[in-house]
């Protein structure tokens, strides 16, 4: 029997997991452009209304290109025994499958269904929005200790048990 896990994430946390998976498998495939670009842009105001835009933009491009030179040297050392062509490992394929499943769940995929690339099944990812059957609103930040947990309904101030008295928002 396969052990399975359930993880609850906010939208922001799910986006971070998606980005981490993408960076992880792309770096192993020697695809460093987005990684270097993200690092070079970090804490940089590239807006056109910035009075120093041209100087800041030139510095950003310079930093990005210097990082790419360093990454190229890194890849030469790291992947020298295999040469230029990198075959995707099972772990890379599984990471890409999870990443694509997250993209599909967040409505970012053109295909609608995730690609299953590794030997693992596609993860089940569902958006969980439980709402009060009576008013349609629940404040998840106000949880009260009980089993099952109770939540304060924002609209009426009543306590709502998250059981069969609530329905999934459709």
C-alpha positions as CSV (number, residue, x, y, z in Angstrom):
1,X,0.0,0.0,0.0
2,X,1.3,3.4,-0.9
3,X,1.4,6.1,1.8
4,X,-0.3,9.3,0.8
5,X,-0.2,12.8,2.3
6,X,-2.5,15.8,2.3
7,X,-1.1,19.3,2.5
8,X,-3.2,22.4,2.8
9,X,-1.7,25.5,1.2
10,X,-2.8,29.0,0.6
11,X,-2.7,30.4,-2.9
12,X,0.6,32.2,-2.1
13,X,2.2,29.0,-0.7
14,X,1.0,27.0,-3.7
15,X,2.7,29.5,-6.0
16,X,5.9,29.2,-4.1
17,X,5.9,25.4,-4.3
18,X,5.2,25.7,-8.0
19,X,8.1,28.1,-8.5
20,X,10.5,26.0,-6.4
21,X,9.7,22.8,-8.4
22,X,10.2,24.6,-11.7
23,X,13.5,26.0,-10.6
24,X,14.6,22.7,-9.3
25,X,14.0,20.7,-12.4
26,X,15.0,23.5,-14.9
27,X,18.4,24.0,-13.2
28,X,19.1,20.3,-13.5
29,X,18.3,20.6,-17.3
30,X,20.8,23.5,-17.5
31,X,18.0,26.0,-18.1
32,X,19.2,29.0,-16.1
33,X,17.8,32.1,-17.9
34,X,14.7,32.5,-15.8
35,X,16.6,31.8,-12.6
36,X,19.3,34.4,-13.4
37,X,16.7,36.9,-14.5
38,X,14.7,36.5,-11.3
39,X,17.9,36.9,-9.1
40,X,19.0,39.9,-11.1
41,X,15.6,41.6,-10.7
42,X,15.4,40.9,-7.0
43,X,14.8,44.2,-5.0
44,X,15.2,46.2,-8.3
45,X,12.8,48.9,-9.3
46,X,12.6,48.5,-13.1
47,X,9.5,50.8,-13.6
48,X,9.7,53.3,-16.4
49,X,8.7,56.1,-14.1
50,X,11.9,55.7,-12.0
51,X,14.2,58.7,-12.8
52,X,17.2,56.4,-12.9
53,X,15.5,53.7,-15.0
54,X,18.2,53.6,-17.7
55,X,21.1,53.1,-15.3
56,X,19.2,50.6,-13.1
57,X,18.1,48.6,-16.2
58,X,21.7,48.5,-17.5
59,X,22.9,47.3,-14.1
60,X,20.2,44.6,-14.1
61,X,21.2,43.3,-17.5
62,X,24.9,43.3,-16.5
63,X,24.2,41.4,-13.3
64,X,22.0,38.9,-15.2
65,X,24.6,38.3,-17.8
66,X,27.4,37.9,-15.2
67,X,25.3,35.3,-13.4
68,X,24.8,33.4,-16.7
69,X,28.6,33.2,-17.2
70,X,29.0,31.9,-13.6
71,X,26.1,29.4,-14.2
72,X,27.7,28.2,-17.4
73,X,30.9,27.5,-15.6
74,X,29.0,25.8,-12.8
75,X,27.2,23.6,-15.3
76,X,30.5,22.6,-17.0
77,X,31.9,21.4,-13.7
78,X,28.6,19.8,-12.5
79,X,27.7,18.0,-15.7
80,X,31.2,17.4,-17.2
81,X,31.0,13.6,-17.2
82,X,27.7,13.6,-19.2
83,X,28.7,16.3,-21.6
84,X,26.1,18.8,-22.8
85,X,23.1,16.5,-23.1
86,X,21.3,15.9,-19.9
87,X,18.7,13.1,-19.6
88,X,15.9,13.9,-17.2
89,X,16.0,11.8,-14.1
90,X,13.0,10.1,-12.5
91,X,13.0,12.8,-9.8
92,X,13.0,15.6,-12.4
93,X,10.1,14.0,-14.2
94,X,8.1,13.6,-11.0
95,X,8.9,17.2,-10.1
96,X,7.7,18.4,-13.5
97,X,4.5,16.3,-13.2
98,X,3.7,18.0,-9.8
99,X,4.6,21.4,-11.2
100,X,2.3,20.9,-14.2
101,X,-0.6,19.6,-11.9
102,X,-0.3,22.8,-9.8
103,X,-0.4,24.9,-13.0
104,X,-3.5,23.1,-14.1
105,X,-5.2,23.5,-10.7
106,X,-4.4,27.3,-10.8
107,X,-5.7,27.6,-14.3
108,X,-2.3,28.4,-15.9
109,X,-2.1,25.4,-18.3
110,X,-3.1,25.6,-21.9
111,X,-3.7,21.8,-22.0
112,X,-6.2,21.5,-19.1
113,X,-4.8,18.2,-18.0
114,X,-1.4,17.7,-16.4
115,X,1.3,15.7,-18.1
116,X,2.3,12.6,-16.2
117,X,6.0,12.3,-17.0
118,X,7.5,10.2,-14.2
119,X,6.7,6.8,-12.7
120,X,4.5,8.3,-10.0
121,X,0.8,9.1,-10.4
122,X,-0.4,12.6,-10.9
123,X,-1.1,14.4,-7.6
124,X,-4.6,15.3,-6.7
125,X,-4.9,19.0,-6.3
126,X,-8.2,20.5,-5.4
127,X,-9.2,24.1,-4.5
128,X,-10.8,24.0,-1.1
129,X,-13.3,26.7,-0.6
130,X,-15.8,25.8,2.1
131,X,-18.6,28.2,2.7
132,X,-21.5,28.6,5.2
133,X,-24.7,27.1,3.8
134,X,-26.7,29.9,5.3
135,X,-24.8,33.0,4.2
136,X,-22.1,31.8,1.9
137,X,-19.2,33.3,3.9
138,X,-16.7,32.0,6.4
139,X,-13.8,33.7,8.0
140,X,-11.1,31.0,8.1
141,X,-8.8,33.2,10.2
142,X,-11.1,32.8,13.2
143,X,-11.0,29.1,14.1
144,X,-12.3,27.8,17.4
145,X,-10.9,24.6,18.9
146,X,-13.4,21.8,18.6
147,X,-13.6,18.5,16.7
148,X,-14.5,19.3,13.9
149,X,-13.3,22.9,14.0
150,X,-15.8,25.7,14.2
151,X,-15.5,29.0,12.2
152,X,-17.0,32.4,12.8
153,X,-19.4,33.4,10.0
154,X,-18.5,36.9,8.9
155,X,-21.9,38.0,7.8
156,X,-24.0,36.8,10.8
157,X,-21.4,36.2,13.5
158,X,-22.6,32.7,14.1
159,X,-20.3,29.7,14.7
160,X,-20.4,27.3,11.8
161,X,-19.2,23.7,12.0
162,X,-17.4,22.7,8.8
163,X,-19.3,19.4,8.3
164,X,-22.3,18.5,6.2
165,X,-23.9,21.9,7.1
166,X,-21.5,23.5,4.7
167,X,-21.1,23.0,1.0
168,X,-18.3,23.5,-1.4
169,X,-18.4,26.7,-3.4
170,X,-19.0,25.7,-7.0
